[in-house]
Amino acid sequence: MKELLVSIVKGLVDDPSAIEVTADEKNEEGVTVYHLHVAESDMGRVIGRQGRIAKAIRTVMRAAAARNDEKIQVEIE
């Protein structure tokens, strides 16, 4: 899942070397939280107007996780 998130974001940013993804352990509800860090200058590109791109990234990631019987959440920081 981490690789999928990185590959999605790489196409959006100017500085792909600044992409960092960390994953927390599953919480009591079985949800794995992925924390996405990008360069400050690329933050607007990843979030998009009114959060549309961020919402799309989260939707794609949840759909991919559902195929693997997982529950995930993506936090953009």
C-alpha positions, -999 to 999 in steps of 0.1 A, spaced: 0 0 0 29 23 8 43 19 -27 9 27 -43 7 59 -23 42 69 -33 36 62 -70 4 82 -70 20 112 -53 52 111 -75 32 121 -105 19 152 -87 49 168 -71 80 187 -84 103 171 -58 97 134 -56 128 129 -34 110 147 -5 81 122 -4 80 103 29 53 78 39 51 63 74 25 38 85 12 33 120 3 -1 134 -33 -11 132 -55 6 158 -82 -11 179 -106 -8 149 -81 -25 125 -73 7 106 -38 14 94 -30 51 92 -5 63 65 11 97 70 22 114 38 49 141 40 58 162 9 79 193 4 62 225 15 62 238 -20 43 207 -33 16 207 -5 -8 227 -27 -4 203 -56 -12 173 -34 -42 188 -16 -57 205 -47 -84 230 -50 -109 226 -21 -91 193 -13 -103 175 -44 -70 158 -52 -65 148 -16 -100 133 -15 -93 114 -48 -60 100 -33 -79 88 -2 -106 72 -23 -82 53 -45 -62 41 -15 -93 30 3 -105 11 -28 -71 -6 -31 -71 -15 6 -106 -30 3 -94 -54 -24 -69 -67 2 -94 -68 30 -77 -39 48 -89 -6 63 -67 24 58 -67 61 64 -44 86 47 -32 118 65 -14 145 45 10 164 67 
